[in-house]
């Protein structure tokens, strides 16, 4: 399990990167901010990432792009690690490298387009869809940390959205909420168009059963997927594919123990530690 947790914080094969270089170069997110705390916990990172994708898959246009071309069906483990690496780079990476990576993602998104099963055209670089994807990510990671690691104040929840503005704009999301209240307003405005689907059920089953951890640890994997369902906001949590798949009695305490315990594990030279050394070099 420790090996799996370490992998969640490390670049996937072929994407090795030293976050300690170049000395002194700042990140897109401030070192003393909320994101540096939130993204350092691998357990809440996994839970929050799954919760964000649940919200994405409930939006028909986003769902079509994510599921048909996002890699979850072919190799869910690698897809999670690539997404995790992009998140680490956005938060901890030197600004120049983060900007380069985001530009690559934007170019890739330029080829992701089509029509939904209902015949509605979509394009991955549509600012409306990008706003939803970026907002659900900030919500998912922040809420997972808030519920299972340490409570965030109302100010910190707002700050999580403020700190994400720079990277969101680079992705092309020009309308990312700037506060938790603005996120709730976006959710309310989007809610009428959110819907369940077989893809939502397939994603949950994939995340629950894919060999992301050794077989003896699979019950913990399923527990963390249920934890993601638990923090999903209405109306998504009440969709037929999610109904009854949240945490059972007493399981929230188990998830909190796992998440808080992860902070005490010897995880090695993680991106957050490397990034801290990079910024410390600026004061020497």
DATA-V929942 format. One record per helix or strand. SS is the DSSP state (helix for helix, strand for strand). FROM is the first residue (numbers start at 0). TO is the last residue. If there is no record, write none. Layout:
ss=<SS,SS>
from=<FROM,FROM>
to=<TO,TO>
//
This chain:
ss=<helix,helix,helix,strand,helix,helix,helix,strand,strand,helix,helix,helix,helix,strand,helix,helix,helix,helix,helix>
from=<1,33,41,58,59,75,94,112,120,126,153,164,179,193,197,214,235,250,270>
to=<7,37,56,58,68,91,108,114,122,147,162,170,190,193,208,230,237,261,282>
//
